[in-house]
């Protein structure tokens, strides 16, 4: 919590040194790259010098759309761009689909380039461990794209939990999702196994998990009993397929549209998790922290991407009476600017990654564990490779 408060305070008084421009490249120029480039353009010390995409011409069109002149885009792969030493890259944003997160991240780090890696970190725990190894080999910064960490309201959750106001936390419930919200407006990269690997789990489940794991101080996950399904995504009569005229997407759907898990964490904490892209209810439940002195309820949202719409409530006792304290919502900041600025500052100053891989590898271990547990139909031990 202290690190994030310091970040916010620094931004109020800190003058950005523009004497040296950070030379940035973008790998993958789809939808999420739009948020990256818009935030980079608002930074006075950034020069966007290159972009790469597997689809010929896509990177060039992307740069033109955002008015970036002189950037090089004639690369057939991330390797070609990174190998072009004339670019003198300081950093890259990796905005590819999930299964193409690990490869570019590792290659960039091994070539001495700082990395802002979009969430989820990757698909498997084995990939996550290789990313961490590359980070340690390189000595460069890799920050994972969890912009909700910069929200004053998300930070308040951590402040409450870490303050001791709730006592010792023994049970946490988290999750969220949409009644109908499989993300196909951007094509099928979110729903095909060969590109996404994981569905709702990775897309919005990772946000929900980071919310609670970060608040708890990132305890290590020990065991998981996981479940995932795809009843809606594989149905050609799914309402959003019908509305958009794409019933054929049902045959391409190869990931999860719902997942749930029971996870045991270090410190005797039990985590009850559920997430959905589609379900026959409005919400699978609020996020709650149960402690020995009090409880905290955080009203459910569609995807936990950093915005709360209702205030939180603390349930505790005062002078022997049961009381409820409503925690007013704080005005949010521009989370994308905070995410990009904090990454740039860490790169320039040699500081700690604002969202370190050492935290997010536990998030990835749970996602991976849910998939593996579901495959064998029983609880499994979570094993995190040496890295």
WOLIN-V843822 format. One record per helix or strand of 2 or more residues. SS is the DSSP state (H for helix, E for strand). FROM is the first residue (numbers start at 1). TO is the last residue. If there is no record, write none. Layout:
BEGIN
((SS/FROM/TO) (SS/FROM/TO))
END
This chain:
BEGIN
((H/2/13) (E/22/27) (H/31/41) (E/46/52) (H/58/65) (H/78/83) (H/85/87) (E/91/94) (H/98/100) (H/102/110) (E/114/118) (H/125/138) (E/142/145) (H/147/150) (H/152/163) (E/169/177) (H/200/216) (E/221/229) (H/239/244) (H/249/252) (E/258/265) (E/269/276) (E/287/291) (E/295/298) (E/312/318) (E/321/327) (H/335/349) (H/357/376) (E/380/381))
END
